[in-house]
Amino acid sequence: QVQLVESGGGLGQAGGSLRLSCAASGRPFSSYAMGWFRQAPGKEREFVASIRWSSGNTYYGDSVKGRFTMSRDNAKNTVYLQMNSLEPEDTAVYYCAAAKQFIMRMAVAAGYDYWGQGTQVTVSS
């Protein structure tokens, strides 16, 4: 089974930066897409960013456009989320996800097959 392991979460300051990593391991598989989602206490799960593997095209949620950047390292089977200009509202548990088949709706969590355990990001003002 494919495993996704996030790292890089922790404490950040408003206006500062953090970088999250998600490393994939387990049986080889062709991933069509990978994404980042987050969930804050008392709120619904929210789409953050995703990447279509074949093209490298990236997509972002409205709340993070211009501040967050998703990238990949094929050799390391790893994707990253560079988080700049952090805001207290970015505080949440961040989850990495992967889709093993083609999906059209990149921002819909139900289309993803594998999920990481989540990593806490806390941004202080």
C-alpha positions in Angstrom: 0.0 0.0 0.0 1.2 3.5 -0.7 2.1 5.6 2.3 2.3 9.4 2.5 4.2 11.0 5.3 4.1 14.7 5.9 6.8 16.7 7.7 7.7 20.4 8.3 4.7 21.5 10.3 5.1 23.4 13.5 5.0 26.9 14.8 5.2 29.9 12.6 4.7 33.7 12.9 2.4 35.9 11.0 4.2 37.1 7.9 6.7 34.3 8.1 7.2 31.1 6.1 7.0 27.4 6.5 7.6 24.5 4.1 5.7 21.2 4.3 7.0 18.0 2.7 5.1 14.9 1.7 7.1 11.8 0.9 5.5 8.8 -0.9 6.6 5.2 -0.2 5.3 1.7 -0.7 4.4 -0.1 -3.9 5.2 1.8 -7.1 2.1 3.4 -8.6 1.4 6.1 -11.2 -0.1 9.0 -9.4 -2.4 11.2 -11.5 -2.6 14.0 -8.9 -1.4 15.0 -5.5 -2.9 17.6 -3.2 -2.9 19.4 0.1 -6.0 19.9 2.2 -6.4 21.5 5.6 -8.9 21.4 8.4 -9.2 23.9 11.3 -11.1 23.3 14.5 -14.8 23.7 13.9 -14.4 24.1 10.2 -14.9 22.0 7.1 -12.0 20.4 5.3 -10.6 22.9 2.8 -8.7 22.6 -0.4 -5.3 24.2 -0.4 -3.3 23.2 -3.5 -2.9 20.3 -6.0 -0.7 19.3 -8.9 -1.5 17.2 -12.0 1.4 14.9 -12.3 1.5 14.5 -16.1 1.6 18.2 -16.9 2.9 19.7 -13.6 0.0 22.2 -13.6 -0.9 23.5 -10.2 -4.1 24.7 -8.7 -4.8 26.7 -5.5 -7.6 27.5 -3.2 -8.7 31.1 -3.2 -7.6 31.8 0.3 -3.9 30.9 -0.4 -3.4 32.1 -4.0 -0.3 34.3 -4.2 1.0 33.1 -0.9 1.4 29.3 -1.2 3.3 27.4 -3.9 3.2 23.6 -4.5 6.1 21.8 -6.2 7.4 18.3 -6.7 10.7 16.4 -6.8 10.2 13.3 -9.0 13.5 11.7 -7.9 12.6 11.9 -4.3 8.9 11.0 -4.7 8.1 14.1 -2.7 5.9 17.1 -3.0 6.2 20.4 -1.1 4.0 23.2 0.0 5.9 26.5 0.4 3.8 28.7 2.7 4.7 32.4 2.7 3.0 35.4 4.2 1.5 33.2 6.9 -1.7 34.4 8.6 -3.2 33.2 11.8 -6.1 31.9 9.7 -3.7 29.4 8.2 -3.7 27.5 11.5 -4.9 24.0 10.8 -4.0 20.3 10.3 -2.6 19.9 6.8 -3.1 16.6 5.0 -1.3 15.3 1.9 -3.3 13.2 -0.6 -2.8 11.3 -3.8 -5.1 10.1 -6.6 -4.4 6.8 -8.4 -6.7 7.5 -11.3 -7.6 10.5 -13.3 -9.7 13.1 -11.6 -11.4 16.2 -13.0 -12.2 18.0 -9.8 -8.8 18.6 -8.3 -10.2 20.4 -5.3 -12.6 17.6 -4.2 -11.2 15.4 -1.4 -13.4 12.4 -2.3 -11.4 11.9 -5.5 -8.2 11.1 -3.7 -7.2 7.6 -2.7 -4.3 7.9 -0.2 -3.9 10.2 2.7 -1.1 11.1 5.1 -1.6 11.3 8.8 -1.7 15.1 8.9 0.7 17.7 10.3 -0.2 20.6 12.6 0.6 24.1 11.5 0.1 26.9 14.1 0.5 30.5 13.2 0.8 33.1 15.9 0.0 36.8 15.5 
